[in-house]
């Protein structure tokens, strides 16, 4: 029998009130439980009543015998100081990572950077690298603008 520490919902419609319970993982949410460990009130009301109450000794006992807290209970136990912070999962973009290589707008294929040919004349080489650098810069700016358009950045 796998024991879970989880919340059971009580209260009225639109006024939830939860009890922290140790229960068999196969039993229904509000069904049979092994022990009531505390309560959690997400809407404490005007009087500023208590939001949460836990029996720390019993919670520690159930955790020591292998009970698994549910995600909401894990956050509650973190706030109470009984558990370390829950692990944060980094969510990727929907559809996976995008390819950042530049695309030729006419053919739709990826552009491979061309390597300049080596020449013996140093003076001519300096002028050609200056021009190649500017052309490469303009080409890069064009491709960045194309990528921004594909990503939908700057559109309102």
Beta strands, then each sheet from edge to edge (+ up, - down):
strand 1: 3-12
strand 2: 15-24
strand 3: 35-40
strand 4: 52-54
strand 5: 68-69
sheet 1: 4+ 3- 2+ 1- 5-
end
